[in-house]
Amino acid sequence: MSKNTTARKAAKKIAQRIPLPKKKVTWPQARAFSVHLLTASGSFLAFLSLVAASEERWT
């Protein structure tokens, strides 16, 4: 067997172990996740601004 064939068989075994999604993502779920990303990024930026303020880096 060549290396390519062995690699393909190994990749196929790994792919078979990955669970497939049971249902498709709906539009409301996608919107809810985007809101989560927006609020999470906002809280992270607020944390960075608090760190900068505590170090008195105003610019």
C-alpha positions as CSV (number, residue, x, y, z in Angstrom):
1,M,0.0,0.0,0.0
2,S,1.1,3.5,-0.7
3,K,1.2,6.2,1.9
4,N,-1.6,8.0,0.3
5,T,-3.9,5.0,0.5
6,T,-3.0,4.5,4.2
7,A,-3.6,8.1,5.0
8,R,-7.0,8.0,3.3
9,K,-8.1,5.0,5.3
10,A,-7.0,6.6,8.5
11,A,-8.9,9.8,7.6
12,K,-12.0,7.8,6.7
13,K,-11.9,6.0,10.1
14,I,-11.6,9.4,11.9
15,A,-14.4,10.9,9.9
16,Q,-16.7,8.0,10.8
17,R,-16.2,8.8,14.5
18,I,-17.2,12.4,14.2
19,P,-20.9,12.7,15.1
20,L,-23.1,14.2,12.4
21,P,-25.4,17.1,13.4
22,K,-28.9,15.8,14.2
23,K,-30.7,18.7,12.8
24,K,-30.0,21.8,10.8
25,V,-29.5,25.2,12.4
26,T,-32.6,27.4,12.1
27,W,-32.5,31.1,11.3
28,P,-33.6,32.1,14.9
29,Q,-30.9,29.9,16.4
30,A,-28.3,31.6,14.1
31,R,-29.6,35.1,15.1
32,A,-29.5,34.1,18.8
33,F,-25.9,32.9,18.4
34,S,-24.9,36.2,16.7
35,V,-26.4,38.2,19.6
36,H,-24.3,36.0,21.9
37,L,-21.2,36.8,20.0
38,L,-22.0,40.5,20.0
39,T,-22.5,40.6,23.8
40,A,-19.5,38.4,24.5
41,S,-17.2,40.7,22.4
42,G,-18.7,43.7,24.1
43,S,-17.9,42.3,27.6
44,F,-14.4,41.4,26.5
45,L,-13.8,45.0,25.2
46,A,-15.2,46.4,28.5
47,F,-12.8,44.2,30.4
48,L,-9.8,45.4,28.3
49,S,-10.9,49.0,28.9
50,L,-11.0,48.4,32.7
51,V,-7.5,46.9,32.5
52,A,-6.2,49.9,30.5
53,A,-7.9,52.3,33.0
54,S,-6.4,50.6,36.0
55,E,-2.9,50.9,34.4
56,E,-3.7,54.6,33.7
57,R,-3.2,54.2,29.9
58,W,-5.6,56.9,28.7
59,T,-4.4,57.0,25.1
